[in-house]
């Protein structure tokens, strides 16, 4: 348990930061899932539209260091490849 005032404040800030990061990561997962659903449904136009939104979300999260930039690039690449592979 934190003893000093600065340690107590740091602990409070960490709780807020964690909640924010978790919410953003959850929104990212939902956006990526929406793209995969559109791909599974075979709707290329919808998949493209969802992909654009998810790329924006992925880039935003990578900029904030919630996700590593190479992980973000890998997710974008795999989603894009899945869309291109659609017949």
N, C-alpha and C positions, 0 to 999 in steps of 0.2 A: 504494500500500500504506500502511496505517496506521502512523504512527510513534510517537505518544504512547500511553500506557497507556489513556487514556480513549477514544481513537479505536479502539484494538484491541477494547476492551470493546463499544463501540457497533457495531462490525462483527460481533462474535459475536452480539449481541442481534438485529441485523438479519437474520441468517441464521435464527435461531429464529423470529422474527416472520414471515418470508417463508414458512417451511415450514408454520407454523400457518395462515396466511391461505390458502395454496394448498390445504391439506387441506379447510378449511371451504368454499372456493369450489367445489371438486370435489364435495363432498357436496351443495351447493346445486344444482349442475347435474344431478346424479343424481336429486335429488328432483323437479326440474322435468321431467326426462325421463320419470320414472315417471308423472307426471300426464298428459303428452302421450300416453304409451303407452295409458293407460286410456281417454283420449278417443278415440284411434284404434281401440281395440277396441270402442268403443260402450258401455262399462260406466259409466253415469253415477254409480252409487253408489260404485264403486271410485274413479272420478275425483274425486268430492267428498271422499272419505276421504284420498286422496293429496294433494289440494289443501290440506286443513287442515294436514297435516304440512309441506308445502312452504312454506305461509305462515309457519308458526312459524320455519322455517329461514331464510327470506328476512328476516323481521323481526329475527332474532338477528344476522344478518350485517350488516344495515343499521345496527343499533345500535352495532356495533363498528367502523363506518366502513370495512369491507372493501368495501362497495358503497354508492354514494350512495343516499340515501333516495328520491329521485325515480326512480332506476333500479329500486329494489325495488318501488315503487308501480306502475311500468309493467309489470313482470313479473307481479305479482299481478293487475292489471287484465286483462291479456291472457289469462292462464290462466283466470280467472273467466269472461271473455267466451266463451272457447272451450267451457267447460263449459255455459254457458247456451245456446249455439248448438246443442248436441246435440239431436237430434230426440227 
